[in-house]
């Protein structure tokens, strides 16, 4: 029993860290003053498409009653791909001289974050709902938003 308690505490600590990471991702994205109407460069459209592919994977896992795999896919994409790679690679673009390019990347980050929040919502509804209300262009509660698909957000 002692090991089970330790494992549970470690998992809780890990999920707390993930919630904190999600807040930090959101803060970074919002600091870029993104808009949803900026035209996307092809590479930024590909970033949004990556988020849609992840959403399709999470959808399939949920439909197959593999909530653990769906949650893990959303977690891995958010932490390992979006936070660790996409955001880090975006920093020079966002600080660069090309304002159209920066606006495109900021919009792609916002659109990707919206998709991430939608797929994380079943697993962490309170945090995602709280973040959602602060995003530009959102009017309704996250829980009534359309589930993301590969075709549309």
C-alpha positions as CSV (number, residue, x, y, z in Angstrom):
1,X,0.0,0.0,0.0
2,X,2.8,2.4,0.7
3,X,4.0,2.4,-2.9
4,X,0.5,3.0,-4.2
5,X,0.2,6.1,-2.1
6,X,3.6,7.4,-3.4
7,X,2.6,6.7,-7.0
8,X,-0.7,8.6,-6.5
9,X,1.1,11.6,-5.1
10,X,3.6,11.6,-8.0
11,X,0.7,11.4,-10.5
12,X,-1.1,14.2,-8.8
13,X,2.0,16.3,-8.8
14,X,2.5,15.6,-12.5
15,X,-1.0,16.6,-13.3
16,X,-0.6,19.8,-11.3
17,X,2.5,20.5,-13.3
18,X,0.6,19.9,-16.5
19,X,-2.1,22.3,-15.4
20,X,0.5,24.9,-14.7
21,X,2.1,24.3,-18.1
22,X,-1.3,24.9,-19.8
23,X,-1.7,28.2,-17.9
24,X,1.8,29.2,-19.0
25,X,1.2,28.2,-22.6
26,X,-2.0,30.3,-22.6
27,X,-0.2,33.3,-21.0
28,X,2.5,33.2,-23.7
29,X,-0.1,32.9,-26.6
30,X,-2.1,35.8,-25.2
31,X,1.0,38.0,-24.8
32,X,1.3,37.8,-28.6
33,X,-2.0,39.6,-29.0
34,X,-3.3,37.0,-31.5
35,X,-6.3,37.4,-33.7
36,X,-8.3,34.7,-35.5
37,X,-8.5,36.6,-38.7
38,X,-4.8,36.9,-39.6
39,X,-4.0,35.1,-42.8
40,X,-2.0,32.0,-42.1
41,X,1.3,31.2,-43.8
42,X,1.5,27.6,-45.2
43,X,3.8,26.5,-42.3
44,X,1.4,28.0,-39.8
45,X,-1.5,26.3,-41.4
46,X,0.5,23.0,-41.0
47,X,0.8,23.7,-37.3
48,X,-2.9,24.1,-36.9
49,X,-3.4,20.9,-38.9
50,X,-1.1,19.0,-36.5
51,X,-3.4,20.0,-33.7
52,X,-6.4,18.8,-35.7
53,X,-4.7,15.4,-36.3
54,X,-4.1,15.1,-32.6
55,X,-7.7,15.9,-32.0
56,X,-8.7,13.2,-34.4
57,X,-6.5,10.7,-32.6
58,X,-8.1,11.8,-29.2
59,X,-11.5,11.4,-30.7
60,X,-10.8,7.9,-31.9
61,X,-9.5,6.9,-28.5
62,X,-12.5,8.3,-26.8
63,X,-14.9,6.6,-29.2
64,X,-13.0,3.3,-28.5
65,X,-13.5,3.9,-24.8
66,X,-9.8,4.3,-24.3
67,X,-9.9,7.5,-22.3
68,X,-6.5,6.8,-20.9
69,X,-5.0,6.8,-24.4
70,X,-7.0,9.8,-25.4
71,X,-5.8,11.8,-22.4
72,X,-2.2,10.7,-23.0
73,X,-2.3,11.7,-26.7
74,X,-3.6,15.2,-25.7
75,X,-1.0,15.5,-22.9
76,X,1.9,14.4,-25.0
77,X,1.0,16.7,-27.9
78,X,0.5,19.7,-25.6
79,X,3.6,19.2,-23.5
80,X,6.1,17.6,-25.9
81,X,5.1,19.1,-29.2
82,X,3.3,22.3,-28.7
83,X,5.0,23.7,-25.6
84,X,8.5,22.2,-26.1
85,X,8.9,22.6,-29.8
86,X,6.2,24.8,-31.5
87,X,6.3,27.6,-28.9
88,X,10.1,27.6,-28.6
89,X,10.5,27.7,-32.5
90,X,7.9,30.5,-32.6
91,X,9.8,32.9,-30.3
92,X,12.2,34.2,-33.0
93,X,9.3,34.6,-35.5
94,X,7.2,36.5,-33.0
95,X,10.1,38.8,-32.1
96,X,11.1,39.3,-35.7
97,X,10.8,42.3,-38.0
98,X,8.1,40.7,-40.3
99,X,4.9,41.7,-38.7
100,X,2.7,39.7,-41.1
101,X,4.7,36.6,-40.3
102,X,4.4,37.2,-36.6
103,X,0.7,37.8,-36.9
104,X,0.3,34.5,-38.8
105,X,2.2,32.6,-36.2
106,X,0.3,34.2,-33.3
107,X,-3.0,33.3,-35.0
108,X,-1.8,29.7,-35.5
109,X,-0.8,29.4,-31.9
110,X,-4.2,30.7,-30.8
111,X,-6.1,28.3,-33.1
112,X,-4.0,25.4,-32.0
113,X,-4.6,26.3,-28.3
114,X,-8.3,26.4,-28.9
115,X,-8.1,22.9,-30.3
116,X,-6.0,21.7,-27.4
117,X,-8.4,23.2,-24.9
118,X,-11.4,21.5,-26.6
119,X,-9.8,18.0,-26.5
120,X,-8.5,18.5,-23.0
121,X,-11.9,19.7,-21.7
122,X,-13.4,16.2,-21.0
123,X,-10.3,15.4,-18.9
124,X,-9.8,18.7,-17.1
125,X,-13.0,20.8,-17.5
126,X,-12.5,23.4,-14.8
127,X,-9.1,24.5,-15.9
128,X,-9.9,24.5,-19.6
129,X,-13.2,26.4,-19.1
130,X,-11.4,29.0,-17.1
131,X,-8.7,29.5,-19.7
132,X,-11.3,29.5,-22.6
133,X,-13.2,32.5,-21.3
134,X,-10.0,34.6,-21.6
135,X,-9.3,33.8,-25.2
136,X,-10.0,36.3,-28.0
137,X,-13.0,35.3,-30.2
138,X,-14.6,33.0,-27.7
139,X,-18.2,33.8,-26.7
140,X,-19.8,30.6,-25.4
141,X,-18.8,28.2,-22.8
142,X,-16.2,25.7,-23.9
143,X,-18.5,22.8,-23.0
144,X,-20.9,23.8,-25.7
145,X,-18.3,24.4,-28.4
146,X,-18.2,22.2,-31.5
147,X,-15.7,19.3,-31.1
148,X,-12.7,19.8,-33.4
149,X,-12.3,17.8,-36.5
150,X,-9.7,17.6,-39.2
151,X,-11.9,19.7,-41.5
152,X,-12.9,22.6,-39.3
153,X,-12.0,24.0,-35.9
